[in-house]
């Protein structure tokens, strides 16, 4: 059945394949050109990963570009196999991963550590997806430790930008101006009001951090912090040969068992962040279900686990990546969900919007004019991404705490995570939970901490 034949209230057509539902463009969903064109520009965010790979693995630009293109190709698997999401990085976990790989000297050891980390994360995700145990594993972790891990990831993201030799030292004026502009667009109450008044403001707000990245293209050269872009024509030239000979198992061989054992605490901490993204995906799609009664959108967390787990396993072998393969790009998921809510004329099927966007980003990565436009300010793009994520992670991490004791434990766990890594942070968190809660260390206590604060504010206002 083709997309035009879908009846009201049904799923978009697909080819059944076990737990997967295969959907092809133009056949099973209408190609959405607005989302495709937006994807052409938003590939600038994907390119930011190159800076992380250069900083921590010493990858040349063309080799990093090869990793980004491979990752971009695998992004397509989600909507093609029935997962209604815009996939992206595991952004909140980037500081955790950086802390882990920097325990090893730059070179083959550090690459082996990254391969072991990503392969272990992929295997864990697939196992939990197949068995359906994902939710039980996360619920087993005390709220205080979950709060500390997310809080620490946020603080780590921010400190990585402002530490000595960090991106802020390289682009002080550009980052200061562009992050202010970015925070205004994404988090400001004033701008939220503007979006309600005009479609133009709403469109600008829906672009996430892209306007701030484009602003950096002009601000950085004006302040002498980067060169003006040298726009080149043609197609980009990723270096797959060097990638596979110097940064993968094909050239370096498989990591030893010790790398996998060392990676386990950091992998588990990262998975807590991943599961949070899975929950957010489900919540966002539930909102659209109430508006778009004409299409049933089937989101299956177990299927999602198998897909992003498979992506991580494959990338660990052909192009290990510090940003990892996450279940959702939250900012763009929101943008596409909001357009989907506007009705069938705006977007016939959610899979059309999600798929067309990712086809667009993949096209953009191959076009040299787009790549060369943002190449001088990729460090700024990474800084903006991490600072926004740091803000969100700190907020979410604090809200995970259910009592004042939880919050105190979370602060200690988060600080240790940033300074000493995931293994010591987990150990400290378990010890503190046992000491403070005794036999109830797994469940902790629930004081309705933030609800209580809100009630106090309401009483004072009255």
C-alpha positions as CSV (number, residue, x, y, z in Angstrom):
1,X,0.0,0.0,0.0
2,X,1.3,3.5,-0.9
3,X,1.1,6.6,1.4
4,X,-1.8,8.1,-0.4
5,X,-4.0,5.0,0.4
6,X,-3.6,5.4,4.2
7,X,-7.0,5.6,5.9
8,X,-7.7,7.9,8.8
9,X,-6.5,6.6,12.1
10,X,-4.2,4.0,10.5
11,X,-0.4,3.8,10.6
12,X,1.5,4.9,7.5
13,X,2.1,1.9,5.1
14,X,5.1,-0.3,5.7
15,X,6.7,-3.6,4.9
16,X,6.7,-5.8,8.1
17,X,10.1,-7.3,9.1
18,X,9.9,-8.8,12.5
19,X,10.1,-6.0,15.1
20,X,10.8,-3.5,12.3
21,X,8.5,-1.7,9.9
22,X,10.3,-0.7,6.7
23,X,9.2,2.5,5.0
24,X,10.7,3.9,1.8
25,X,10.5,7.5,0.6
26,X,7.9,8.4,-2.0
27,X,6.4,4.9,-1.6
28,X,5.4,4.7,2.1
29,X,5.6,8.4,3.0
30,X,5.3,11.7,1.2
31,X,8.6,13.5,0.8
32,X,8.4,16.7,2.8
33,X,10.5,19.4,1.1
34,X,10.4,22.0,3.9
35,X,12.0,19.5,6.3
36,X,14.5,18.4,3.6
37,X,15.6,22.0,3.0
38,X,16.0,22.7,6.7
39,X,18.1,19.5,6.9
40,X,20.5,20.9,4.3
41,X,21.4,23.7,6.7
42,X,21.2,21.9,10.0
43,X,24.0,19.5,8.9
44,X,26.2,22.3,10.3
45,X,25.4,20.9,13.7
46,X,26.5,17.4,12.7
47,X,29.8,18.8,11.4
48,X,30.5,20.0,14.9
49,X,31.5,16.5,15.8
50,X,34.7,16.9,13.7
51,X,36.1,19.3,16.3
52,X,35.6,16.8,19.1
53,X,37.3,14.1,17.1
54,X,40.2,16.4,16.2
55,X,40.7,17.6,19.8
56,X,40.6,14.2,21.5
57,X,41.7,11.7,18.9
58,X,43.9,14.0,16.7
59,X,41.8,13.2,13.6
60,X,42.4,15.4,10.5
61,X,39.4,17.2,9.2
62,X,38.8,15.0,6.2
63,X,38.9,11.8,8.4
64,X,36.5,13.4,10.9
65,X,34.2,14.2,8.0
66,X,34.2,10.5,7.0
67,X,33.0,9.6,10.5
68,X,30.2,12.2,10.3
69,X,29.1,11.0,6.9
70,X,29.0,7.4,8.1
71,X,27.0,8.4,11.2
72,X,24.7,10.5,9.0
73,X,24.0,7.5,6.8
74,X,23.1,5.4,9.8
75,X,20.7,8.1,11.0
76,X,18.4,7.1,8.2
77,X,17.9,3.6,9.7
78,X,15.5,4.9,12.4
79,X,12.7,6.1,10.2
80,X,13.4,3.5,7.5
81,X,13.0,0.7,10.1
82,X,9.9,2.2,11.8
83,X,11.3,4.4,14.6
84,X,9.5,7.8,14.5
85,X,12.4,10.0,15.6
86,X,15.1,12.4,14.5
87,X,18.1,10.6,15.8
88,X,21.3,12.5,16.9
89,X,24.2,12.5,19.3
90,X,24.1,11.4,23.0
91,X,25.0,15.1,23.7
92,X,24.6,15.1,27.5
93,X,27.1,12.2,27.7
94,X,29.9,13.8,25.7
95,X,31.7,15.1,28.8
96,X,31.5,11.6,30.3
97,X,33.0,10.0,27.2
98,X,35.7,12.7,27.0
99,X,36.6,12.1,30.6
100,X,36.8,8.3,29.9
101,X,39.0,8.4,26.8
102,X,41.4,11.0,28.3
103,X,42.4,8.5,30.9
104,X,44.4,6.9,28.0
105,X,47.3,8.4,26.0
106,X,46.4,9.9,22.6
107,X,47.0,7.3,19.9
108,X,46.1,3.7,19.5
109,X,45.2,3.3,23.2
110,X,42.8,6.1,23.2
111,X,41.1,4.9,20.0
112,X,40.9,1.4,21.5
113,X,39.3,2.8,24.6
114,X,36.7,4.6,22.4
115,X,36.0,1.5,20.4
116,X,35.5,-0.6,23.5
117,X,33.2,2.1,25.0
118,X,31.0,2.4,21.9
119,X,30.8,-1.4,21.3
120,X,29.9,-2.1,24.9
121,X,27.2,0.6,24.8
122,X,25.8,-0.9,21.6
123,X,25.7,-4.4,23.0
124,X,24.1,-3.3,26.2
125,X,21.4,-1.3,24.3
126,X,20.6,-4.2,22.0
127,X,20.4,-6.7,24.9
128,X,18.0,-4.4,26.8
129,X,15.9,-3.8,23.7
130,X,15.6,-7.5,22.9
131,X,14.7,-8.5,26.5
132,X,12.6,-5.5,27.3
133,X,14.6,-4.9,30.5
134,X,15.5,-1.3,29.8
135,X,13.0,0.3,32.2
136,X,13.8,-2.1,35.0
137,X,17.5,-1.4,34.9
138,X,17.1,2.4,35.1
139,X,14.4,2.1,37.8
140,X,16.9,0.1,39.9
141,X,19.3,3.1,40.1
142,X,18.5,5.4,43.1
143,X,17.2,8.8,42.3
144,X,20.1,10.5,44.0
145,X,22.7,8.8,41.8
146,X,20.6,9.4,38.6
147,X,20.4,13.1,39.6
148,X,24.2,13.2,40.2
149,X,25.1,11.6,36.9
150,X,22.9,14.0,34.9
151,X,24.0,17.0,37.0
152,X,27.7,16.0,36.6
153,X,27.3,15.6,32.8
154,X,25.9,19.1,32.6
155,X,28.6,20.7,34.7
156,X,31.2,18.7,32.8
157,X,29.8,20.1,29.5
158,X,30.1,23.7,30.8
159,X,33.6,23.3,32.4
160,X,34.9,21.7,29.2
161,X,34.3,25.0,27.4
162,X,35.6,27.4,30.0
163,X,38.6,25.4,31.3
164,X,42.1,26.6,30.5
165,X,42.8,25.9,26.8
166,X,39.1,25.2,26.1
167,X,37.0,26.7,23.3
168,X,36.2,29.9,25.2
169,X,39.9,30.8,25.2
170,X,40.0,30.4,21.4
171,X,36.7,32.2,20.7
172,X,35.8,34.4,23.7
173,X,33.9,37.2,22.0
174,X,32.2,34.9,19.5
175,X,31.0,32.4,22.1
176,X,29.9,35.1,24.5
177,X,27.8,36.9,21.8
178,X,26.4,33.7,20.1
179,X,25.6,31.8,23.3
180,X,23.7,34.9,24.5
181,X,21.7,35.0,21.3
182,X,21.2,31.2,21.4
183,X,19.9,31.2,25.0
184,X,17.6,34.1,24.1
185,X,16.1,32.2,21.2
186,X,15.8,28.8,23.0
187,X,15.0,29.7,26.7
188,X,13.9,33.3,26.9
189,X,10.4,34.1,28.2
190,X,10.4,37.3,26.2
191,X,11.1,35.5,22.9
192,X,8.5,32.8,23.7
193,X,6.0,35.6,23.7
194,X,7.3,36.8,20.3
195,X,6.8,33.3,18.9
196,X,3.2,33.4,19.9
197,X,2.7,36.7,18.0
198,X,4.2,36.0,14.6
199,X,5.0,33.1,12.3
200,X,8.4,34.6,11.4
201,X,9.5,34.6,15.1
202,X,8.2,31.0,15.5
203,X,10.2,29.9,12.5
204,X,13.4,31.5,13.8
205,X,12.8,29.8,17.2
206,X,12.2,26.4,15.6
207,X,15.6,26.4,14.1
208,X,17.2,25.7,17.4
209,X,20.9,26.7,17.6
210,X,21.3,27.1,13.8
211,X,20.8,30.9,13.8
212,X,23.5,31.2,16.5
213,X,25.9,29.1,14.4
214,X,25.2,31.2,11.3
215,X,25.8,34.3,13.4
216,X,29.2,32.9,14.4
217,X,30.2,32.7,10.7
218,X,30.2,36.6,10.7
219,X,31.1,37.4,14.3
220,X,34.3,35.2,14.6
221,X,36.1,36.9,11.6
222,X,35.0,40.4,12.7
223,X,36.7,39.8,16.1
224,X,39.7,38.1,14.5
225,X,38.9,34.8,16.1
226,X,38.5,32.8,12.8
227,X,39.0,33.4,9.1
228,X,36.2,34.3,6.8
229,X,34.9,31.1,5.1
230,X,36.6,30.2,1.9
231,X,33.5,29.0,0.0
232,X,34.4,26.1,-2.3
233,X,32.2,24.3,-4.9
234,X,31.8,20.7,-5.6
235,X,31.5,17.7,-3.3
236,X,33.1,17.1,0.1
237,X,36.1,14.7,0.2
238,X,36.0,12.5,3.2
239,X,39.1,10.4,3.9
240,X,37.8,6.8,4.5
241,X,41.1,5.2,3.8
242,X,42.9,6.9,6.7
243,X,40.0,6.4,8.9
244,X,39.9,2.7,8.5
245,X,43.7,2.2,8.6
246,X,44.5,4.4,11.6
247,X,41.3,4.7,13.7
248,X,39.4,1.4,13.4
249,X,39.7,-2.3,14.2
250,X,40.7,-2.9,10.6
251,X,44.1,-1.1,11.1
252,X,44.5,-1.3,14.9
253,X,42.9,-4.6,15.7
254,X,40.3,-5.3,18.5
255,X,40.8,-3.7,21.9
256,X,42.0,-6.0,24.7
257,X,39.6,-7.1,27.4
258,X,40.9,-4.6,29.9
259,X,39.5,-1.7,27.8
260,X,36.0,-3.2,27.9
261,X,36.2,-3.8,31.7
262,X,37.4,-0.2,32.3
263,X,34.6,1.2,30.2
264,X,31.7,-0.5,32.1
265,X,31.0,2.3,34.7
266,X,31.1,5.1,32.1
267,X,29.0,3.1,29.7
268,X,26.3,2.5,32.4
269,X,26.4,6.2,33.3
270,X,25.9,7.1,29.6
271,X,23.0,4.6,29.3
272,X,21.2,6.5,32.1
273,X,21.3,9.6,29.9
274,X,20.2,7.6,26.8
275,X,17.2,6.2,28.6
276,X,16.2,9.7,29.6
277,X,16.1,10.6,25.8
278,X,13.9,7.5,25.2
279,X,11.4,8.8,27.8
280,X,11.4,12.3,26.3
281,X,10.8,10.8,22.8
282,X,7.7,9.0,24.1
283,X,6.4,12.1,25.8
284,X,6.8,14.3,22.7
285,X,5.0,11.8,20.5
286,X,2.2,11.4,23.0
287,X,1.5,15.1,22.7
288,X,1.1,14.9,18.9
289,X,-1.1,11.8,19.3
290,X,-3.8,14.0,20.8
291,X,-3.8,16.4,17.8
292,X,-3.1,14.1,14.8
293,X,-5.9,11.5,15.1
294,X,-5.5,10.7,11.3
295,X,-2.2,8.9,11.8
296,X,-1.3,6.3,14.4
297,X,2.4,6.8,15.2
298,X,3.8,3.6,16.8
299,X,6.8,4.3,19.0
300,X,8.4,1.1,20.5
301,X,11.3,1.7,23.0
302,X,12.6,-1.8,22.5
303,X,12.8,-1.3,18.7
304,X,14.5,2.0,19.3
305,X,17.1,0.3,21.5
306,X,17.9,-2.3,18.9
307,X,18.4,0.4,16.2
308,X,20.6,2.9,18.1
309,X,22.4,-0.1,19.7
310,X,23.1,-1.5,16.3
311,X,24.3,1.9,15.1
312,X,26.7,2.2,18.0
313,X,28.0,-1.4,17.4
314,X,28.6,-0.7,13.7
315,X,30.2,2.7,14.2
316,X,32.5,1.3,16.8
317,X,34.0,-0.9,14.1
318,X,33.9,1.4,11.0
319,X,34.1,4.9,12.6
320,X,34.3,5.3,16.4
321,X,32.7,8.6,17.4
322,X,32.9,10.6,20.6
323,X,29.4,11.9,20.2
324,X,28.0,8.3,20.1
325,X,24.7,7.3,18.3
326,X,21.8,8.5,20.4
327,X,18.0,7.8,20.1
328,X,16.9,11.4,19.6
329,X,18.0,14.9,18.6
330,X,15.7,16.7,21.0
331,X,15.7,20.2,19.5
332,X,14.8,18.9,16.0
333,X,12.3,16.3,17.3
334,X,10.4,19.2,18.8
335,X,10.5,21.2,15.6
336,X,9.2,18.3,13.5
337,X,6.5,17.3,16.0
338,X,5.3,20.9,16.1
339,X,5.0,21.0,12.3
340,X,3.3,17.6,12.3
341,X,0.7,19.0,14.8
342,X,-0.4,21.6,12.2
343,X,-2.2,18.9,10.2
344,X,-2.1,16.6,7.2
345,X,-1.6,19.4,4.7
346,X,1.5,20.6,6.5
347,X,3.0,17.1,7.0
348,X,1.1,14.0,5.7
349,X,3.0,11.6,8.0
350,X,5.5,12.1,10.8
351,X,7.8,9.6,9.0
352,X,7.8,11.9,6.0
353,X,9.0,14.9,8.1
354,X,11.6,12.9,10.1
355,X,12.9,11.0,7.0
356,X,13.0,14.1,4.7
357,X,15.0,16.1,7.4
358,X,17.6,13.4,7.7
359,X,17.8,12.9,3.9
360,X,18.5,16.7,3.9
361,X,21.3,16.6,6.4
362,X,23.0,13.7,4.5
363,X,22.8,15.8,1.3
364,X,24.3,18.8,3.0
365,X,27.3,16.8,4.3
366,X,28.2,15.9,0.7
367,X,28.0,19.5,-0.6
368,X,31.3,21.4,-0.3
369,X,29.8,24.9,-0.2
370,X,27.9,24.1,3.0
371,X,30.8,22.3,4.6
372,X,33.3,25.0,3.7
373,X,30.9,27.7,5.0
374,X,30.9,26.5,8.6
375,X,34.4,24.9,8.7
376,X,36.1,27.9,10.4
377,X,33.7,28.0,13.3
378,X,33.0,24.3,14.0
379,X,34.7,24.8,17.5
380,X,32.0,27.5,18.2
381,X,29.3,25.1,17.1
382,X,30.5,22.5,19.5
383,X,30.7,25.0,22.3
384,X,27.1,26.2,21.7
385,X,25.8,22.7,21.6
386,X,27.6,21.7,24.9
387,X,26.6,24.9,26.7
388,X,22.9,24.5,25.8
389,X,23.0,20.9,26.8
390,X,24.8,21.8,30.0
391,X,22.0,24.2,30.9
392,X,19.3,21.6,30.2
393,X,21.2,18.7,32.0
394,X,21.7,20.7,35.2
395,X,18.0,21.6,35.3
396,X,16.9,18.0,34.6
397,X,19.5,16.6,36.9
398,X,18.4,18.7,39.9
399,X,14.8,17.8,39.3
400,X,15.6,14.1,39.4
401,X,16.2,14.5,43.2
402,X,13.3,13.7,45.4
403,X,14.6,15.0,48.7
404,X,17.2,17.3,50.2
405,X,19.4,14.3,51.0
406,X,19.1,13.2,47.3
407,X,20.2,16.7,46.2
408,X,23.2,16.7,48.5
409,X,24.3,13.2,47.3
410,X,23.8,14.3,43.7
411,X,26.1,17.3,44.2
412,X,28.9,15.1,45.5
413,X,28.3,12.4,42.8
414,X,28.3,15.1,40.1
415,X,31.5,16.7,41.3
416,X,33.3,13.4,41.6
417,X,32.1,12.5,38.1
418,X,33.6,15.6,36.6
419,X,36.9,15.2,38.4
420,X,37.5,11.5,38.8
421,X,35.1,9.8,36.3
422,X,32.1,7.5,36.4
423,X,33.5,4.5,38.3
424,X,34.4,6.6,41.4
425,X,31.2,8.6,41.1
426,X,29.0,5.4,41.2
427,X,31.0,4.1,44.1
428,X,30.6,7.3,46.1
429,X,26.9,7.5,45.3
430,X,26.2,3.9,46.5
431,X,28.2,4.5,49.7
432,X,26.4,7.7,50.5
433,X,23.0,6.2,49.7
434,X,23.7,3.3,52.1
435,X,25.1,5.6,54.8
436,X,22.2,8.1,54.6
437,X,19.3,5.7,53.8
438,X,20.3,2.4,55.3
439,X,18.1,-0.5,54.1
440,X,16.1,1.9,52.0
441,X,19.1,3.0,50.0
442,X,17.6,1.9,46.7
443,X,14.2,3.7,47.1
444,X,15.5,6.7,49.1
445,X,12.9,9.2,50.3
446,X,10.3,11.5,48.7
447,X,9.8,14.9,50.2
448,X,8.2,16.4,47.1
449,X,11.1,18.9,47.4
450,X,10.2,21.1,44.4
451,X,6.5,20.8,44.8
452,X,6.8,22.0,48.3
453,X,8.8,25.0,47.2
454,X,6.1,25.9,44.7
455,X,3.4,25.6,47.3
456,X,5.4,28.0,49.6
457,X,5.6,30.5,46.7
458,X,1.9,30.3,46.1
459,X,1.1,30.8,49.8
460,X,3.3,33.9,49.9
461,X,1.8,35.3,46.8
462,X,-1.7,34.9,48.2
